[in-house]
Amino acid sequence: MHVFPFRPNYRELFVGLEAFVPQAKGESAPAINFDNAATTPPFNKVMHEINQFAPFYSSIHRGTGYKSILSSQVYENARKVVLSFVGGLSDQNTVIFVKNTTEAINKLAYRLWNPRKKEVVLTTWMEHHSNLLPWRNKFQVDYVELNEQGGLNLEDLERKLQHYQGTVKLVTVSGASNVTGIMNPIHHIAEIAHRYQAKILVDAAQLAPHAAIDMRPNSSPEHIDFLAFSAHKMYAPFGIGALIGPMQVFEQGNPEHSGGGTVQFVTKDRVIWDDPPHKEEAGTPNILGIVALVAAIETLNKIGMKTVFKQEERLLHYTQKKLEKMPGIKLYTSLTASPRIGVIPFNIVGMHHEQVAQALSWKGRIAVRNGCFCAQPYVQKLLRISDREMEKVINNPLLPRPGIVRVSFGLYNTIEEVDQMLAVLQEIAGSDRTRMKFLSISEKQVYTSKTFSYYNNN
């Protein structure tokens, strides 16, 4: 039995943690979610605020009715809440609301692209596809190499900035990796980038829910020029995200999406665009998503982001130390690769990652993620898969796809949940893998077929 000092019961702040899910042999019990790097459950406060606001929900901007005026005020005030949360200044930055981080980065790629110039974007081998693909058809893209621990090689970053002699438009990096949890030294990277007249974008999809962010004033060489994050990873569903950056970047040129809400005047031959950020937010915006995001930020602020980080760091250290001692477990990062958010990538030697993830779910109602987590180049490097080997996999769909199992923590997870996962992993790792004793084929079929009917009947 593990005895720890008293800590607040953060689980009381969340919806759905006690929801029962079926197991392979017919039992049901509360789910254990270690897939928070993908999507997090909502705060109670988020759902409460949504229900409180719903009777006053209306279209924002230009409406003269009370509900419309109120909705507009809620929407515009949210920009101040977001800026404050990330240490941004309203006289230097604007907040553009988008669906998610992916849309934010695509929007920025479009706005920074000048087809008349050949410019370079430096990204890294540890990025999510959302911070790789949007740049490829608009810029020359190069990749900052990794160090031995899977983090960024900052000496290589500076070498590449020197090599391109002032043509690097942007250095774009993840604030924290969704594969290894490694947190990049974003302010140091910003200082290096600015030294070579490049700007920096931080993909904060994984950083924002787990650690404090400070964009810092433009007068600081360590300031963050652009920041993007998603609400669905920080305890607020309903599909909203934010892109934060200098107002002047969005003042010139046309938005990539045009339509209602983006203009001041339209004639047969002319369009006069509205000022940013409205120019960048075509169509009716997601006001309910905004309400959810603000409620989540207010809850995180009340807890304190340093407290959030320490709570998850405790889970990270406890779990990784246990996994390091477990026979058959192959870890792909270490506690020396710090600081890290609560993400642990691993495999069981001799077993495919999908089998491990499925067994955790079917046997222990434990949700993890497996595969490449939309970061295939990074996972390929961690697994030391050559380009030639990847070509074989691409050309033969019958070959097993490479990947990793990922455990990712949220504020509400507990040591007791970790111990339950470790017990199941111990059983899986020690099983006769040729006979798959931990889960038979028939059990898999029964579980798969009954899952949706279980939801409908409960």
C-alpha positions in Angstrom: 0.0 0.0 0.0 1.3 3.4 -1.0 0.9 6.3 1.5 1.1 9.8 0.2 0.5 13.2 1.8 -3.0 14.6 1.6 -3.8 16.1 -1.7 -7.0 17.8 -3.0 -9.5 15.5 -4.7 -9.3 16.9 -8.2 -11.5 14.2 -9.5 -14.5 16.0 -8.1 -13.9 18.7 -10.7 -14.7 16.5 -13.6 -17.6 15.0 -15.5 -17.7 11.3 -16.5 -14.9 9.8 -14.4 -17.2 7.3 -12.8 -18.9 6.2 -16.1 -19.0 2.4 -16.3 -17.7 0.6 -19.4 -17.9 -3.1 -20.3 -15.0 -5.5 -20.0 -14.3 -8.6 -22.1 -16.0 -11.2 -20.0 -19.2 -9.3 -19.3 -18.3 -7.3 -16.2 -18.4 -3.5 -16.2 -16.6 -0.9 -14.1 -15.5 2.7 -14.2 -13.1 3.5 -17.1 -9.5 4.6 -16.5 -8.4 7.2 -19.0 -4.7 7.5 -19.7 -5.3 9.0 -23.1 -5.4 12.7 -22.1 -2.8 13.8 -24.8 -5.6 13.1 -27.3 -8.6 14.5 -25.6 -9.5 15.3 -22.0 -12.8 15.0 -20.1 -14.6 18.2 -19.3 -14.6 20.1 -16.1 -17.9 20.3 -14.2 -17.6 24.0 -14.4 -17.5 23.9 -18.2 -20.7 22.0 -18.4 -22.3 24.2 -15.7 -21.3 27.4 -17.6 -22.6 26.0 -20.9 -26.0 25.2 -19.3 -26.1 28.6 -17.7 -25.3 30.4 -20.9 -27.5 28.3 -23.2 -30.8 30.2 -22.6 -29.0 33.4 -23.7 -27.2 31.9 -26.7 -27.5 34.1 -29.8 -25.6 35.3 -32.9 -22.8 37.6 -32.1 -21.9 41.1 -33.5 -24.3 43.6 -35.0 -27.4 42.2 -33.3 -29.4 44.8 -31.2 -31.3 42.2 -29.1 -30.2 41.7 -25.5 -29.1 38.1 -26.1 -27.0 39.1 -29.1 -25.4 41.9 -27.2 -24.6 39.6 -24.3 -23.2 36.9 -26.6 -21.0 39.4 -28.3 -19.6 40.7 -25.0 -18.9 37.1 -23.8 -17.2 36.3 -27.1 -15.0 39.4 -27.1 -14.1 39.3 -23.4 -12.8 35.7 -24.0 -9.9 37.2 -26.0 -8.7 39.0 -22.9 -9.0 35.8 -20.8 -7.0 33.8 -23.4 -4.3 36.5 -23.6 -3.9 36.7 -19.8 -3.7 32.8 -19.6 -0.6 32.7 -21.9 1.0 36.0 -20.8 0.2 37.9 -24.0 -0.3 41.6 -24.2 -3.4 43.1 -25.8 -1.5 46.1 -27.3 0.9 43.7 -29.1 -1.2 40.6 -29.9 -4.5 39.6 -31.2 -6.5 36.4 -30.5 -8.1 34.6 -33.4 -10.5 31.9 -32.6 -10.4 28.7 -34.7 -11.6 25.1 -34.5 -8.3 23.7 -33.1 -4.5 23.9 -33.3 -4.5 22.3 -36.7 -6.6 25.1 -38.2 -4.5 27.7 -36.4 -1.3 26.5 -37.9 -2.8 26.2 -41.4 -4.1 29.7 -41.1 -0.7 31.1 -40.0 1.0 29.2 -42.9 -1.3 30.9 -45.3 -0.8 34.3 -43.8 3.0 34.1 -43.7 3.3 32.7 -47.2 4.6 35.0 -49.9 4.6 33.2 -53.3 6.9 35.8 -54.7 9.7 34.9 -52.2 11.6 31.7 -51.6 11.6 31.5 -47.8 12.4 28.8 -45.3 10.5 27.3 -42.3 12.5 25.4 -39.8 10.5 22.8 -38.0 11.7 19.7 -36.1 11.7 16.0 -36.2 9.5 15.8 -33.0 6.5 17.7 -34.4 2.9 16.6 -34.8 1.8 16.3 -38.4 -0.2 19.5 -37.9 3.1 21.4 -37.5 4.7 19.6 -40.5 2.3 19.4 -43.3 0.9 23.0 -43.5 4.3 24.3 -44.3 5.4 21.9 -47.0 3.6 23.3 -50.1 4.4 26.9 -49.3 7.9 27.1 -47.9 11.2 25.3 -48.2 11.1 23.1 -45.0 14.1 21.9 -43.1 14.2 19.9 -39.8 16.1 20.5 -36.6 17.8 17.3 -35.5 17.2 15.5 -32.2 19.7 14.9 -29.4 20.3 11.4 -27.9 17.4 11.8 -25.4 14.8 12.6 -28.2 14.8 16.4 -27.5 16.0 19.2 -29.8 19.6 19.7 -30.8 19.8 23.5 -30.3 23.3 23.5 -31.8 21.8 22.1 -35.0 19.1 24.8 -34.9 21.7 27.6 -34.8 23.7 25.9 -37.6 20.7 25.8 -39.8 19.8 29.5 -39.1 23.4 30.4 -40.0 23.3 28.3 -43.1 20.1 29.9 -44.5 21.6 33.4 -44.1 18.4 35.3 -43.1 15.9 33.5 -45.3 14.3 31.6 -42.4 10.8 33.1 -42.0 9.8 31.0 -39.0 11.1 28.5 -36.5 8.1 26.4 -35.4 8.3 24.0 -32.5 6.1 22.0 -30.2 6.0 23.4 -26.6 5.8 19.8 -25.4 5.9 16.6 -27.4 2.7 14.5 -27.6 4.9 11.4 -28.0 7.6 11.7 -25.3 6.3 14.6 -23.2 9.6 16.4 -23.6 9.2 20.2 -23.0 11.2 22.3 -25.4 13.0 25.4 -24.0 10.8 27.7 -26.0 12.2 31.0 -24.7 15.8 30.0 -25.4 14.7 28.8 -28.9 13.0 32.2 -29.4 16.1 34.1 -28.5 18.1 32.1 -31.0 15.5 32.5 -33.7 15.3 36.3 -33.1 19.0 36.6 -33.3 18.8 35.5 -37.0 15.7 37.7 -37.7 13.3 34.7 -37.7 10.0 34.5 -35.8 8.9 31.6 -33.7 5.6 29.7 -33.5 4.9 27.5 -30.5 2.5 24.6 -31.0 1.1 24.6 -27.4 -1.6 22.0 -27.9 0.2 19.7 -25.3 1.8 22.5 -23.3 -1.2 24.7 -22.5 -3.1 22.1 -20.4 -0.1 21.0 -18.3 2.2 23.9 -17.6 2.3 27.7 -17.3 3.0 29.7 -20.5 4.4 33.2 -20.7 4.6 34.8 -24.2 6.6 37.7 -22.8 6.6 41.3 -24.2 8.0 42.0 -27.7 10.8 44.0 -26.1 12.2 40.7 -24.7 14.4 38.7 -27.1 12.8 35.6 -25.6 9.2 36.6 -26.6 7.0 34.1 -28.4 5.7 35.6 -31.7 2.9 33.1 -32.3 1.1 30.6 -30.1 -1.6 28.0 -30.9 -3.6 25.6 -28.7 -6.8 23.6 -28.6 -9.5 23.6 -25.9 -10.4 19.9 -26.2 -7.0 19.0 -24.7 -7.5 21.3 -21.7 -10.8 20.0 -20.3 -13.2 22.0 -22.6 -15.0 20.2 -25.4 -17.1 21.8 -28.2 -14.3 22.4 -30.7 -12.5 25.6 -30.2 -8.9 26.7 -30.4 -6.9 29.9 -30.6 -4.1 31.4 -32.7 -2.3 34.3 -31.0 0.1 36.6 -32.8 0.9 40.2 -33.8 -2.0 42.2 -35.2 0.0 43.6 -38.1 0.6 40.1 -39.5 -3.1 39.8 -40.2 -3.8 43.3 -41.4 -2.6 43.0 -45.0 -3.9 40.6 -47.6 -7.0 38.4 -47.9 -8.1 35.8 -45.4 -8.0 32.2 -46.5 -11.7 31.9 -45.7 -14.0 34.7 -46.7 -17.7 35.3 -46.1 -20.0 36.6 -43.4 -18.3 38.5 -40.5 -15.1 39.2 -42.4 -15.9 42.4 -44.2 -16.9 46.1 -43.6 -18.2 46.7 -47.2 -18.9 44.6 -50.3 -19.9 45.9 -53.7 -20.0 44.3 -57.1 -16.3 44.9 -57.6 -14.8 45.7 -54.2 -14.3 44.1 -50.8 -13.2 46.1 -47.8 -12.1 43.6 -45.2 -12.8 44.1 -41.5 -9.9 44.6 -39.0 -8.3 41.5 -37.4 -9.2 39.4 -35.6 -12.8 39.5 -37.2 -11.3 39.4 -40.7 -9.9 35.9 -39.8 -13.1 34.5 -38.3 -15.5 33.8 -41.2 -19.0 32.6 -40.5 -21.0 32.3 -37.3 -18.4 31.6 -34.5 -18.5 28.8 -31.9 -19.8 30.9 -29.0 -20.5 27.8 -26.9 -17.0 26.6 -27.4 -15.8 30.0 -26.2 -17.9 29.7 -23.0 -16.4 26.3 -22.4 -12.8 27.5 -23.0 -13.2 30.4 -20.6 -14.6 28.2 -17.9 -11.7 25.7 -18.3 -9.2 28.5 -18.1 -10.8 30.0 -15.0 -10.7 26.5 -13.4 -7.1 26.0 -14.3 -6.2 29.5 -13.0 -7.9 28.8 -9.7 -5.9 25.5 -9.3 -2.7 27.1 -10.6 -0.7 25.8 -13.5 2.3 25.1 -11.3 0.1 22.9 -9.1 -1.2 21.2 -12.2 2.3 20.5 -13.4 3.5 19.2 -10.1 0.5 16.9 -9.7 1.1 15.3 -13.1 4.9 15.2 -12.6 4.3 13.1 -9.5 2.3 10.6 -11.6 4.9 10.7 -14.3 7.9 9.9 -12.0 6.0 7.2 -10.1 4.8 5.4 -13.2 8.1 5.6 -15.1 10.1 4.3 -12.2 7.8 1.3 -11.9 7.9 0.6 -15.7 11.7 0.8 -15.7 11.8 -2.1 -13.3 9.2 -4.2 -15.1 10.6 -7.1 -17.3 9.7 -6.9 -21.0 9.0 -3.1 -21.0 10.9 -1.0 -23.5 10.7 2.8 -22.7 11.4 5.4 -25.3 12.3 8.3 -23.0 13.8 8.7 -19.6 13.4 10.8 -16.5 16.7 12.5 -17.3 15.1 14.0 -20.4 13.4 16.6 -18.3 11.4 18.6 -18.0 8.5 16.6 -19.3 4.7 16.7 -19.2 3.0 13.5 -18.1 3.5 11.3 -21.2 5.2 7.9 -21.3 5.9 6.0 -24.5 6.7 2.3 -24.3 6.3 -1.1 -25.9 6.2 -4.7 -24.6 9.1 -6.6 -26.2 7.7 -9.2 -28.6 4.2 -7.8 -28.8 2.6 -5.5 -31.3 1.6 -2.1 -29.8 -2.0 -2.6 -30.9 -2.3 -5.9 -29.0 -1.0 -4.2 -25.8 -3.4 -1.3 -26.1 -6.4 -3.5 -26.8 -5.6 -5.8 -23.9 -5.4 -2.9 -21.5 -8.9 -1.8 -22.6 -10.5 -5.2 -22.8 -9.0 -6.7 -19.7 -8.6 -3.6 -17.5 -11.0 -0.9 -19.0 -7.8 1.2 -19.3 -7.7 3.6 -22.3 -4.3 4.4 -23.7 -3.3 5.4 -27.3 -1.1 3.3 -29.6 0.4 4.0 -33.0 2.4 7.0 -34.1 0.1 9.7 -32.6 0.1 11.8 -35.8 3.9 12.2 -35.4 5.2 9.5 -37.7 8.7 11.0 -38.4 9.4 11.3 -34.7 8.2 7.8 -33.9 10.2 6.4 -36.8 13.3 8.0 -35.3 12.6 6.7 -31.8 12.1 3.2 -33.1 15.2 3.6 -35.3 13.3 2.6 -38.5 15.2 3.4 -41.7 13.7 5.0 -44.7 14.2 1.7 -46.6 12.2 -0.2 -43.9 9.4 2.4 -44.0 9.2 2.0 -47.8 8.6 -1.7 -47.3 5.7 -1.0 -44.8 4.2 1.6 -47.2 4.3 -0.8 -50.1 3.0 -3.8 -48.3 -0.3 -3.1 -46.4 -0.1 -6.6 -44.9 3.0 -5.8 -42.9 2.4 -4.7 -39.2 2.5 -0.9 -38.8 5.2 0.4 -36.5 4.2 2.2 -33.4 4.3 2.7 -29.6 1.9 2.6 -26.7 1.4 5.9 -25.0 0.2 6.6 -21.5 -0.7 10.3 -20.9 -1.9 11.8 -17.7 -4.5 14.4 -16.7 -4.9 16.4 -13.6 -7.5 13.9 -12.2 -5.5 10.7 -12.6 -4.4 8.9 -9.4 -1.7 6.6 -8.2 -4.4 3.9 -7.6 -5.3 4.0 -11.3 -1.6 3.7 -12.2 -1.3 0.7 -10.0 -4.2 -1.0 -11.7 -2.6 -0.4 -15.1 0.7 -1.7 -13.9 -0.9 -4.9 -12.7 -2.5 -5.5 -16.1 0.7 -4.7 -17.9 2.5 -7.2 -15.6 0.1 -9.9 -16.6 0.3 -9.1 -20.3 4.1 -8.9 -20.3 4.3 -12.2 -18.5 1.7 -14.0 -20.6 2.4 -16.7 -23.2 2.2 -14.5 -26.2 1.9 -17.3 -28.7 -1.3 -18.4 -27.1 -2.6 -14.9 -26.2 -3.9 -16.2 -22.8 -4.8 -12.7 -21.7 -7.6 -12.4 -24.3 -9.0 -14.9 -26.7 -10.2 -14.1 -30.3 -13.8 -14.9 -29.3 -13.5 -12.5 -26.3 -12.3 -9.8 -28.7 -15.3 -10.3 -31.0 -17.8 -10.3 -28.2 -16.3 -7.1 -26.7 -16.3 -5.3 -30.1 -19.8 -6.2 -31.0 -21.4 -5.3 -27.6 -19.7 -1.9 -27.0 -22.1 0.3 -28.9 -25.2 -1.6 -27.6 -23.9 -1.2 -24.0 -23.7 2.6 -24.5 -27.2 2.7 -25.9 -28.6 0.7 -23.1 -26.9 2.6 -20.3 
